[in-house]
Amino acid sequence: MTEPICANTLASQYGTPLYLLDVASVVNAMTVLQNGLREQYENAEVTYSVKTNSLKAILRKVLESGFRLEVVSTHELELARSVGAGSKDLLFNGPVKSIDALKFCYRNEIQIHVDSIDELKAASLIGSAAQPFPIGIRVAAQLSNGET
Protein backbone atom coordinates (compact mmCIF):
# COMPACT_ATOMS: atom_id res chain seq x y z
CA MET A 1 0.00 0.00 0.00
CA THR A 2 1.23 3.47 -0.67
CA GLU A 3 -0.14 5.04 2.51
CA PRO A 4 -1.17 3.65 5.90
CA ILE A 5 -4.82 2.79 6.30
CA CYS A 6 -6.49 1.98 9.61
CA ALA A 7 -7.67 -1.64 9.72
CA ASN A 8 -10.76 -0.60 11.70
CA THR A 9 -11.70 1.85 8.95
CA LEU A 10 -11.39 -0.87 6.30
CA ALA A 11 -13.36 -3.34 8.43
CA SER A 12 -16.13 -0.77 8.86
CA GLN A 13 -16.20 -0.06 5.15
CA TYR A 14 -15.92 -3.66 3.80
CA GLY A 15 -16.86 -5.89 6.73
CA THR A 16 -14.95 -8.79 8.20
CA PRO A 17 -13.23 -11.03 7.65
CA LEU A 18 -11.16 -8.85 5.35
CA TYR A 19 -8.21 -10.10 3.33
CA LEU A 20 -5.59 -7.50 2.42
CA LEU A 21 -2.61 -8.09 0.20
CA ASP A 22 0.11 -5.71 -0.90
CA VAL A 23 0.59 -6.85 -4.50
CA ALA A 24 3.62 -4.59 -4.96
CA SER A 25 5.33 -6.42 -2.08
CA VAL A 26 4.64 -9.78 -3.74
CA VAL A 27 6.23 -8.62 -7.00
CA ASN A 28 9.12 -7.01 -5.11
CA ALA A 29 9.84 -10.25 -3.22
CA MET A 30 9.81 -12.20 -6.50
CA THR A 31 12.20 -9.67 -8.05
CA VAL A 32 14.60 -9.78 -5.10
CA LEU A 33 14.58 -13.60 -5.12
CA GLN A 34 15.16 -13.82 -8.87
CA ASN A 35 17.96 -11.24 -8.81
CA GLY A 36 19.64 -13.06 -5.92
CA LEU A 37 19.43 -16.41 -7.68
CA ARG A 38 20.82 -14.92 -10.87
CA GLU A 39 23.95 -13.82 -9.04
CA GLN A 40 24.90 -17.52 -8.95
CA TYR A 41 22.70 -19.01 -11.68
CA GLU A 42 22.47 -16.72 -14.70
CA ASN A 43 19.33 -18.33 -16.16
CA ALA A 44 17.39 -18.74 -12.89
CA GLU A 45 13.72 -17.94 -13.18
CA VAL A 46 11.10 -17.35 -10.52
CA THR A 47 7.51 -18.06 -11.54
CA TYR A 48 4.27 -17.34 -9.68
CA SER A 49 2.22 -20.31 -8.51
CA VAL A 50 -1.40 -19.71 -9.50
CA LYS A 51 -2.56 -22.30 -6.96
CA THR A 52 -1.02 -20.26 -4.15
CA ASN A 53 -3.28 -17.27 -4.72
CA SER A 54 -5.35 -17.01 -7.87
CA LEU A 55 -6.75 -13.51 -7.46
CA LYS A 56 -6.84 -11.95 -10.91
CA ALA A 57 -5.35 -8.64 -9.76
CA ILE A 58 -2.26 -10.47 -8.51
CA LEU A 59 -1.93 -12.57 -11.66
CA ARG A 60 -2.18 -9.47 -13.87
CA LYS A 61 0.45 -7.58 -11.86
CA VAL A 62 2.83 -10.55 -11.88
CA LEU A 63 2.49 -10.79 -15.67
CA GLU A 64 2.91 -7.03 -16.11
CA SER A 65 6.12 -7.27 -14.07
CA GLY A 66 7.61 -9.81 -16.49
CA PHE A 67 7.14 -13.02 -14.51
CA ARG A 68 5.54 -16.19 -15.81
CA LEU A 69 2.63 -18.03 -14.19
CA GLU A 70 3.01 -21.64 -13.05
CA VAL A 71 -0.19 -23.67 -13.45
CA VAL A 72 -0.98 -27.26 -12.48
CA SER A 73 -4.40 -27.80 -14.05
CA THR A 74 -6.47 -26.83 -17.04
CA HIS A 75 -8.63 -24.71 -14.71
CA GLU A 76 -5.59 -22.67 -13.66
CA LEU A 77 -4.49 -22.49 -17.29
CA GLU A 78 -7.85 -21.00 -18.27
CA LEU A 79 -7.67 -18.55 -15.36
CA ALA A 80 -4.18 -17.45 -16.42
CA ARG A 81 -5.35 -16.95 -19.98
CA SER A 82 -8.33 -14.90 -18.76
CA VAL A 83 -5.90 -12.30 -17.39
CA GLY A 84 -3.90 -12.13 -20.60
CA ALA A 85 -1.26 -14.83 -20.22
CA GLY A 86 0.03 -16.11 -23.53
CA SER A 87 1.73 -19.44 -24.14
CA LYS A 88 5.19 -18.03 -23.39
CA ASP A 89 3.89 -16.64 -20.06
CA LEU A 90 2.97 -20.09 -18.75
CA LEU A 91 4.70 -23.04 -17.17
CA PHE A 92 2.62 -26.21 -16.72
CA ASN A 93 3.86 -28.09 -13.67
CA GLY A 94 2.54 -30.58 -11.17
CA PRO A 95 3.00 -34.26 -10.39
CA VAL A 96 0.19 -35.64 -12.59
CA LYS A 97 -0.41 -34.51 -16.16
CA SER A 98 -2.83 -36.30 -18.45
CA ILE A 99 -1.87 -37.15 -22.02
CA ASP A 100 -4.55 -34.67 -23.15
CA ALA A 101 -2.97 -31.90 -21.03
CA LEU A 102 0.48 -32.73 -22.46
CA LYS A 103 -0.88 -32.63 -26.01
CA PHE A 104 -2.64 -29.32 -25.33
CA CYS A 105 0.60 -27.83 -24.00
CA TYR A 106 2.52 -29.12 -27.00
CA ARG A 107 0.00 -27.75 -29.53
CA ASN A 108 0.03 -24.38 -27.76
CA GLU A 109 3.81 -24.28 -27.15
CA ILE A 110 3.41 -24.13 -23.37
CA GLN A 111 6.51 -25.25 -21.48
CA ILE A 112 6.04 -28.12 -19.05
CA HIS A 113 8.15 -29.50 -16.23
CA VAL A 114 8.22 -33.27 -16.24
CA ASP A 115 8.16 -34.95 -12.85
CA SER A 116 8.91 -38.54 -13.75
CA ILE A 117 10.51 -40.81 -16.33
CA ASP A 118 7.00 -41.77 -17.52
CA GLU A 119 6.10 -38.11 -18.20
CA LEU A 120 9.38 -37.62 -20.02
CA LYS A 121 8.66 -40.66 -22.20
CA ALA A 122 5.11 -39.45 -22.90
CA ALA A 123 6.35 -35.96 -23.82
CA SER A 124 9.03 -37.42 -26.10
CA LEU A 125 6.36 -39.35 -28.02
CA ILE A 126 4.35 -36.14 -28.54
CA GLY A 127 7.19 -33.85 -29.62
CA SER A 128 9.12 -34.04 -32.86
CA ALA A 129 12.42 -32.85 -34.29
CA ALA A 130 10.52 -30.33 -36.40
CA GLN A 131 8.61 -28.99 -33.39
CA PRO A 132 10.35 -29.89 -30.10
CA PHE A 133 8.33 -29.97 -26.89
CA PRO A 134 9.58 -27.20 -24.56
CA ILE A 135 10.23 -29.02 -21.28
CA GLY A 136 12.10 -28.63 -18.06
CA ILE A 137 12.97 -31.48 -15.75
CA ARG A 138 12.14 -31.37 -12.06
CA VAL A 139 14.99 -32.80 -10.02
CA ALA A 140 14.46 -33.83 -6.42
CA ALA A 141 17.90 -33.73 -4.86
CA GLN A 142 18.76 -36.25 -2.17
CA LEU A 143 20.31 -34.49 0.82
CA SER A 144 23.10 -36.03 2.87
CA ASN A 145 20.61 -36.82 5.65
CA GLY A 146 18.46 -38.83 3.21
CA GLU A 147 15.69 -36.23 2.85
CA THR A 148 14.56 -34.81 -0.47
C-alpha positions, 0 to 999 in steps of 0.5 A, a space after each residue: 500500500 502506498 499510505 497507511 490505512 487503519 484496519 478498523 476503517 477498512 473493516 467498517 467499510 468492507 466488513 470482516 473477515 477482510 483479506 488484504 494483500 500488498 501486491 507490490 510487495 509480492 512482486 518485489 519479493 519475487 524480483 529480489 529472489 530472482 535477482 539473488 538467484 541470478 547472481 549464482 545461476 544466470 538463467 534462474 527464473 522465478 515463476 508465480 504459482 497460480 494455486 497459491 493465490 489465484 486472485 486476478 489482480 495479482 496474476 495481472 500484476 505478476 504478468 505485467 512485471 515480467 514473470 511467468 505463471 506456473 499452473 498445475 491444471 487446465 482450470 488454472 491455465 484458463 484462469 491465467 489466460 483470462 488475465 492475458 497470459 500467452 503461451 510463453 507466459 505459462 509453465 505447466 507443472 505438477 505431479 500428474 499430467 494427463 496425455 490430453 494436457 500434455 498434447 494441449 501444452 505441446 500444440 500451444 507451445 506451453 513449457 512443461 516441467 516433467 516430474 517422472 521418467 514416464 512423463 518424459 517418455 510421454 512428452 518425447 512421443 508427442 514432440 518431434 524434431 521439427 517442433 520440439 516440446 519445450 520441457 524442463 525437468 524437475 529434479 528432487 535432490 537427495 540431501 546427505 541426511 536422506 531427505 529430499 
